[in-house]
Amino acid sequence: MPKIPSLKSIWRNWLISQSPARALMPWSIANKTTLLIICLLIAIISSYKLLAVPDLKPGDLSTFDAIAPKDAQVIDSAALQQKRSDLIPRTSVQIIDQHQSLKLKQELIEQLQELELVAESNDSDRIGPINLSIQERNWITIQSKEKRNLWNKEIISLAERMLSQGIIKTLANDQLRESASLHLSRSETENPAITIGSKLIANTFYGKSNLRHDPGRSQQLLEELITKQGIPNIDVKEGDLIIQKGEPITQKRYDVLDYFGLISRSPKPMEWFFSFGEAIVSCSILILIMRREKPSLKSRHALLALVLLLFAQSAKSWFGAAISPLQILVPPTLLLSQGIGTLSALAWMSVGSLLWPVSVSGIGEGRLIIAAITASIVAFQGGRMRNRAQLLQIAVLLPFSALLLEWVLLETELTPSNSAWGRLAPNSEILITEALVLGAMLMITILILPILENTFGLLTRARLLELADQERPLLRRLSREAPGTFEHTLMICSLAEEGARSIGADVDLIRTGGLYHDIGKLHAPEWFIENQENGINPHDELNNPFSSAKILQAHVDEGLKLAKRHRLPTPIADFIPEHQGTLKMGFFLHKAREKNPNVPENSFRYKGPIPQSKETAILMLADGCEASLRSLDLSTDEVKANLTIRRIVESRQLDGQLLDSCLSRAEIELIINAFISVWKRMRHRRIKYPVFQKKSFFPA
C-alpha cells in the first residue's frame, strides 16, 4: 500500500523543488511560535464577527411573542434612511470656485481685447467676439480710448460682482443679458454701452458655472436639517405588543426588538470556520511563497509581512467598507517589494485583497480592482527602484494615476447612483482627497524605510547602492591603508558582477558584498602579499605555518567584527566568511608538512561556512581566478585562460565548496564564459605612442 505523504513533507518538497535545491534558513521554535500567534490574530480579526450573528433579520418570521418591558423612544432606522435620501438632493451646498471665477474673468478680458481691435480697426467687416449692430459698431468706434478703458473697467467690475454671487450653468442666455443690463443701467446712460456689455457678459458666462459642490458643508447641512425636523422615533409604551410569533419582522419591529435586546445573537460555526481557515491558509501560503522566493528569508522578514497584514485587517474591521483599498494595499506592497521581493509583495497584495471583509461589488464595481492593479504596478516597479528619487517619483505619479482611473470609472456612470460605489465616491473631491492621502502615506513609507531596514534587517536596492559608494569611511580606509587589497577587490568585483549578470543573480548585492569581503585585512594589511612592498614578506621572518594560518583566518574574524561595528547588513557580512568557505591554505599546509607529514589538514582550513548563495559562490570563484588571470602573459590565448579558470572552478567543486550554493552546471559554464570576457578586457593593450625628443630653444 503506497504511503500517503504528510503535510510537512509536501511543504518541504514544494519549497525545495527548485533545480538545484536551495537550503532554507532554519527558524527557531520561538520564532515559529511568534509567527503562529500573529497568524491566529489575523484569523480572529478576520472572522470574529461571525461569532455573534443576529438570529433574525428583517423579513424573517418571528419565533416568539415580544412585549415592551418599558417606555422608550427607538430611532426608526428605515424612516431615518428615507429622510436622508429625500434630503440629499436639497442639501447639496455649493461654494464659489475661485479658480473657475478667475478663468471666466480672464475669458471676458480676452473678449474685451478683441473688441478693442474692432474699435481701432477701420475695417467695418472685422469679426468681433460678439455680433454687433450698426449702431453698436458706430458707438464703439467713435469713443475715445480713455472712455473705452473706463467702460472696460466697468464691465470687468460688473463681472466680478456677478461671479461673487455665483453663476449657474443652466441659467438662460436672455436672463444673463437682462441681469447684466440692470446692473449697467445704473452707471451707463447710453443704450449701446448697455447692450454691448450685456452681450459680452452673457456670451462669457452662458453654459458655465463657477460653483462647486462642498461635501463637508453638504453633510453638515443634512445633519442640521435632520436635527431641525427631528429624528424619526418609534414611541413604545410599557406593555405594548411588539410582535407575535409567526408574524413577519419589519424594519421598525426589528429596531424595537434590537433596542430591548430581544434579538439574540449566536455564532455561525461553519461560516466562522471557513473564514478562520481561509485566513490561516492565506497566511501560510504567504509565508510559503516568501520562503520559496527567498530561501534565506529570516523569521523577522515574515513577521514584518504578517504584522502589516494584521494592521490591514484591523483597519478593515474598524472602518468597514468606508476605507479606501488604495490606502490599505499600496504602501505595504511598496515596502515589501523594496525589502523582500516582487513575488512576496504580490502575494501579500493578493492575500490582503482576498481577506477583504466586503465583496468586490460591495466596495464599488472596480475600486478594489483598481487598488489591486495599482499595488501590482508598485510590486513590479518597487523592486527595481535603485534610488530614493525614483521612489519619490512613484509616490507622486501612482496616486494620481489611480485617481484618474477612479475618476473615469465614476464619470462613465456604469453603476447606479444608489450603489456602494456611488455612496462611497459621490464626487471628485473625495477621490482627490483619497489620492492626496495615498501620496502622503507613500511618502511616509519612504521616510520610515531606513528605520525598517535596520529594525527588520531589510536590504533594499537603494541601501545596496548607498553601501557601494566608495567614499564611505570603511572603503576609503581600505583604499588608503591596504591599496593592494583595494585594487584586488575592484578586480574581483568586475569578475563577480559579470558572472552574476550572466546567470541573472543579484548584481547589486554581489557588487556591494564584493567591496566589503576583504575588509578584515585592515587589521594587518602588510601580512597579505598584495600589500607588501620591496619583496619583504613577514611570513618568512615568522617562519611558523601555524601562526601564519591563524593570521589568514584572522582576516575573516576581524572582517566580521568590522561589519558588526559598522552595522553592515547580514547579507553583506555573509560575503566575508563565505567567500573563503572552508578552503585549504595550501601554501602553509605544504610548509607544515615539510616539517611534519602527519599535520592534520583541518588545521589549515578556513572556518567557513561554505557559500550559502549563488552570489557568495560567484565571489569565491572570482577570488580564486583573479590572481591567476592577472598573472597570465599578454600572449596567452583564450584556450589557456579558459583552462586556468576551469581548473580553479573544478578544484572548488571537488573540495565541496559549492554544494550549498545552488549553482547548476549550466550556470557554472556561463560564469566561466563571463570570466573569460572580463579577462579579455583586462588584457586589452593600448596603442603605443611614439616618444618625441624635446627640441632645445637655444641652438648649441
GICORHU-V545759 format. One record per residue. N is the residue number from 1. RES is the residue in one small letter. SS is DSSP state (H for helix, E for strand, L for the rest). NEAR is the number of other C-alpha atoms within 8 Angstrom. Layout:
n = [N	N]
res = [RES	RES]
ss = [SS	SS]
near = [NEAR	NEAR]
//
This chain:
n = [1	2	3	4	5	6	7	8	9	10	11	12	13	14	15	16	17	18	19	20	21	22	23	24	25	26	27	28	29	30	31	32	33	34	35	36	37	38	39	40	41	42	43	44	45	46	47	48	49	50	51	52	53	54	55	56	57	58	59	60	61	62	63	64	65	66	67	68	69	70	71	72	73	74	75	76	77	78	79	80	81	82	83	84	85	86	87	88	89	90	91	92	93	94	95	96	97	98	99	100	101	102	103	104	105	106	107	108	109	110	111	112	113	114	115	116	117	118	119	120	121	122	123	124	125	126	127	128	129	130	131	132	133	134	135	136	137	138	139	140	141	142	143	144	145	146	147	148	149	150	151	152	153	154	155	156	157	158	159	160	161	162	163	164	165	166	167	168	169	170	171	172	173	174	175	176	177	178	179	180	181	182	183	184	185	186	187	188	189	190	191	192	193	194	195	196	197	198	199	200	201	202	203	204	205	206	207	208	209	210	211	212	213	214	215	216	217	218	219	220	221	222	223	224	225	226	227	228	229	230	231	232	233	234	235	236	237	238	239	240	241	242	243	244	245	246	247	248	249	250	251	252	253	254	255	256	257	258	259	260	261	262	263	264	265	266	267	268	269	270	271	272	273	274	275	276	277	278	279	280	281	282	283	284	285	286	287	288	289	290	291	292	293	294	295	296	297	298	299	300	301	302	303	304	305	306	307	308	309	310	311	312	313	314	315	316	317	318	319	320	321	322	323	324	325	326	327	328	329	330	331	332	333	334	335	336	337	338	339	340	341	342	343	344	345	346	347	348	349	350	351	352	353	354	355	356	357	358	359	360	361	362	363	364	365	366	367	368	369	370	371	372	373	374	375	376	377	378	379	380	381	382	383	384	385	386	387	388	389	390	391	392	393	394	395	396	397	398	399	400	401	402	403	404	405	406	407	408	409	410	411	412	413	414	415	416	417	418	419	420	421	422	423	424	425	426	427	428	429	430	431	432	433	434	435	436	437	438	439	440	441	442	443	444	445	446	447	448	449	450	451	452	453	454	455	456	457	458	459	460	461	462	463	464	465	466	467	468	469	470	471	472	473	474	475	476	477	478	479	480	481	482	483	484	485	486	487	488	489	490	491	492	493	494	495	496	497	498	499	500	501	502	503	504	505	506	507	508	509	510	511	512	513	514	515	516	517	518	519	520	521	522	523	524	525	526	527	528	529	530	531	532	533	534	535	536	537	538	539	540	541	542	543	544	545	546	547	548	549	550	551	552	553	554	555	556	557	558	559	560	561	562	563	564	565	566	567	568	569	570	571	572	573	574	575	576	577	578	579	580	581	582	583	584	585	586	587	588	589	590	591	592	593	594	595	596	597	598	599	600	601	602	603	604	605	606	607	608	609	610	611	612	613	614	615	616	617	618	619	620	621	622	623	624	625	626	627	628	629	630	631	632	633	634	635	636	637	638	639	640	641	642	643	644	645	646	647	648	649	650	651	652	653	654	655	656	657	658	659	660	661	662	663	664	665	666	667	668	669	670	671	672	673	674	675	676	677	678	679	680	681	682	683	684	685	686	687	688	689	690	691	692	693	694	695	696	697	698	699	700]
res = [m	p	k	i	p	s	l	k	s	i	w	r	n	w	l	i	s	q	s	p	a	r	a	l	m	p	w	s	i	a	n	k	t	t	l	l	i	i	c	l	l	i	a	i	i	s	s	y	k	l	l	a	v	p	d	l	k	p	g	d	l	s	t	f	d	a	i	a	p	k	d	a	q	v	i	d	s	a	a	l	q	q	k	r	s	d	l	i	p	r	t	s	v	q	i	i	d	q	h	q	s	l	k	l	k	q	e	l	i	e	q	l	q	e	l	e	l	v	a	e	s	n	d	s	d	r	i	g	p	i	n	l	s	i	q	e	r	n	w	i	t	i	q	s	k	e	k	r	n	l	w	n	k	e	i	i	s	l	a	e	r	m	l	s	q	g	i	i	k	t	l	a	n	d	q	l	r	e	s	a	s	l	h	l	s	r	s	e	t	e	n	p	a	i	t	i	g	s	k	l	i	a	n	t	f	y	g	k	s	n	l	r	h	d	p	g	r	s	q	q	l	l	e	e	l	i	t	k	q	g	i	p	n	i	d	v	k	e	g	d	l	i	i	q	k	g	e	p	i	t	q	k	r	y	d	v	l	d	y	f	g	l	i	s	r	s	p	k	p	m	e	w	f	f	s	f	g	e	a	i	v	s	c	s	i	l	i	l	i	m	r	r	e	k	p	s	l	k	s	r	h	a	l	l	a	l	v	l	l	l	f	a	q	s	a	k	s	w	f	g	a	a	i	s	p	l	q	i	l	v	p	p	t	l	l	l	s	q	g	i	g	t	l	s	a	l	a	w	m	s	v	g	s	l	l	w	p	v	s	v	s	g	i	g	e	g	r	l	i	i	a	a	i	t	a	s	i	v	a	f	q	g	g	r	m	r	n	r	a	q	l	l	q	i	a	v	l	l	p	f	s	a	l	l	l	e	w	v	l	l	e	t	e	l	t	p	s	n	s	a	w	g	r	l	a	p	n	s	e	i	l	i	t	e	a	l	v	l	g	a	m	l	m	i	t	i	l	i	l	p	i	l	e	n	t	f	g	l	l	t	r	a	r	l	l	e	l	a	d	q	e	r	p	l	l	r	r	l	s	r	e	a	p	g	t	f	e	h	t	l	m	i	c	s	l	a	e	e	g	a	r	s	i	g	a	d	v	d	l	i	r	t	g	g	l	y	h	d	i	g	k	l	h	a	p	e	w	f	i	e	n	q	e	n	g	i	n	p	h	d	e	l	n	n	p	f	s	s	a	k	i	l	q	a	h	v	d	e	g	l	k	l	a	k	r	h	r	l	p	t	p	i	a	d	f	i	p	e	h	q	g	t	l	k	m	g	f	f	l	h	k	a	r	e	k	n	p	n	v	p	e	n	s	f	r	y	k	g	p	i	p	q	s	k	e	t	a	i	l	m	l	a	d	g	c	e	a	s	l	r	s	l	d	l	s	t	d	e	v	k	a	n	l	t	i	r	r	i	v	e	s	r	q	l	d	g	q	l	l	d	s	c	l	s	r	a	e	i	e	l	i	i	n	a	f	i	s	v	w	k	r	m	r	h	r	r	i	k	y	p	v	f	q	k	k	s	f	f	p	a]
ss = [L	L	L	L	L	L	H	H	H	H	H	H	H	H	H	L	L	L	L	L	L	L	L	L	L	L	L	L	H	H	H	H	H	H	H	H	H	H	H	H	H	H	H	H	H	H	H	H	H	H	H	L	E	E	L	L	L	L	L	L	E	L	L	L	L	E	E	L	L	L	L	E	E	E	E	L	H	H	H	H	H	H	H	H	H	H	H	H	L	L	L	L	L	E	E	E	L	H	H	H	H	H	H	H	H	H	H	H	H	H	H	H	H	H	H	H	H	H	H	H	L	L	L	L	L	L	L	L	L	L	L	L	L	H	H	H	H	H	H	H	H	H	L	L	H	H	H	H	H	H	H	H	H	H	H	H	H	H	H	H	H	H	H	H	H	L	L	L	L	L	L	L	H	H	H	H	H	H	H	H	H	H	H	H	L	L	L	L	L	L	H	H	H	H	H	H	H	H	H	H	H	H	H	H	H	L	L	L	L	L	E	E	E	L	H	H	H	H	H	H	H	H	H	H	H	H	H	H	H	L	L	L	E	E	E	E	L	L	L	L	E	E	E	L	L	L	L	E	L	L	H	H	H	H	H	H	H	H	H	L	L	L	L	L	E	E	L	L	H	H	H	H	H	H	H	H	H	H	H	H	H	H	H	H	H	H	H	H	H	H	H	H	H	L	L	L	L	L	H	H	H	H	H	H	H	H	H	H	H	H	H	H	H	H	H	H	H	H	H	H	H	H	L	L	H	H	H	H	H	H	H	H	H	H	H	H	H	H	H	L	L	H	H	H	H	H	H	H	H	H	H	H	H	H	L	L	L	L	L	H	H	H	H	L	L	L	H	H	H	H	H	H	H	H	H	H	H	H	H	H	H	H	L	L	L	L	L	H	H	H	H	H	H	H	H	H	H	H	H	H	H	H	H	H	H	H	H	H	H	H	H	L	L	L	L	L	L	L	L	H	H	H	H	H	L	L	L	H	H	H	H	H	H	H	H	H	H	H	H	H	H	H	H	H	H	H	H	H	H	H	H	H	H	H	H	H	L	L	L	L	H	H	H	H	H	H	H	L	L	L	L	L	H	H	H	H	H	H	H	H	H	L	H	H	H	H	H	H	H	H	H	H	H	H	H	H	H	H	H	H	H	H	H	L	L	L	H	H	H	H	H	H	H	H	H	H	L	L	H	H	H	H	H	L	H	H	H	L	H	H	H	L	L	L	L	L	L	H	H	H	H	H	L	L	H	H	H	H	H	H	H	H	H	H	H	H	H	H	H	H	H	H	H	H	H	L	L	L	L	H	H	H	H	H	H	H	H	H	L	L	L	L	L	E	L	H	H	H	H	H	H	H	H	H	H	L	L	L	L	L	H	H	H	H	E	L	L	L	L	L	L	L	L	H	H	H	H	H	H	H	H	H	H	H	H	H	H	H	H	H	H	L	L	L	L	L	L	H	H	H	H	H	H	H	H	H	H	H	H	H	H	H	H	H	L	L	L	L	L	L	L	L	L	L	H	H	H	H	H	H	H	H	H	H	H	H	H	H	H	H	H	H	L	L	L	L	L	L	L	L	L	L	L	L	L	L	L	L	L	L]
near = [2	3	4	4	6	6	6	6	8	9	8	8	8	7	10	10	8	7	6	8	8	10	9	8	8	4	8	6	6	6	9	10	8	8	12	8	8	12	12	9	9	13	14	9	10	14	11	9	7	11	11	10	10	9	8	8	8	9	7	8	9	13	6	8	10	10	10	13	7	8	9	8	8	11	10	11	9	8	8	11	8	8	9	10	8	8	9	9	7	6	10	10	10	8	8	10	9	7	6	10	11	8	8	11	11	8	9	12	9	8	10	9	8	10	10	8	8	12	10	7	8	5	6	5	4	7	5	9	8	7	5	9	6	6	8	11	10	8	10	9	9	6	8	6	6	6	8	10	8	8	9	9	8	8	10	11	8	11	10	9	8	9	10	7	6	10	12	10	8	6	10	7	9	7	8	14	12	9	9	13	12	8	9	12	9	7	6	9	8	6	7	9	12	13	9	10	12	15	10	12	14	13	9	9	11	11	8	9	10	14	12	8	9	10	9	6	8	12	9	8	10	12	8	8	8	11	8	6	6	6	8	8	8	10	8	11	9	10	8	8	9	11	12	10	9	8	8	9	13	8	9	10	10	12	12	11	12	9	8	8	7	8	10	8	8	9	9	10	8	6	8	13	8	8	11	12	9	10	13	12	8	9	11	8	8	12	9	9	11	13	12	9	9	8	11	8	11	8	10	8	12	12	10	9	10	12	9	9	11	11	8	11	14	9	10	12	10	6	8	10	10	6	9	8	9	13	12	9	15	12	12	10	16	13	11	14	17	15	11	13	11	13	11	14	15	12	10	12	13	9	11	12	10	6	10	9	9	8	7	11	8	10	13	13	10	10	12	13	8	12	13	13	8	12	15	11	9	13	16	10	8	13	12	8	12	8	9	9	6	9	11	10	8	9	11	9	8	10	12	9	8	12	11	8	9	11	10	8	10	10	6	6	7	6	8	7	7	6	9	10	14	13	9	8	10	8	6	8	7	9	12	9	8	10	12	9	9	12	12	8	10	10	10	8	10	12	7	8	9	8	7	10	12	8	7	9	11	12	12	10	13	10	8	12	12	7	8	9	7	6	6	8	6	7	11	10	9	13	11	7	8	14	10	8	14	10	9	10	12	9	9	13	14	9	13	15	11	12	14	15	10	10	9	7	9	9	10	9	10	15	12	13	12	14	12	12	14	13	11	14	13	10	7	8	11	10	11	9	7	7	12	11	5	4	5	6	10	8	9	6	6	8	6	7	10	10	8	11	11	8	9	8	10	9	15	12	10	11	14	12	8	10	10	8	7	6	6	9	9	7	8	12	14	9	14	14	16	15	14	11	14	11	9	9	10	7	6	12	12	8	9	12	10	7	6	7	7	5	8	6	8	5	7	13	10	11	8	9	9	13	15	12	9	11	11	15	14	12	15	13	11	13	10	9	11	12	8	10	11	6	6	8	5	5	4	8	6	7	6	8	12	11	8	11	13	9	8	11	9	8	8	11	10	7	7	7	13	12	7	11	12	13	9	8	6	6	9	9	8	11	14	12	9	12	14	11	8	11	9	8	7	6	7	6	4	4	4	4	4	4	4	4	4	4	4	5	4	4	4	2]
//
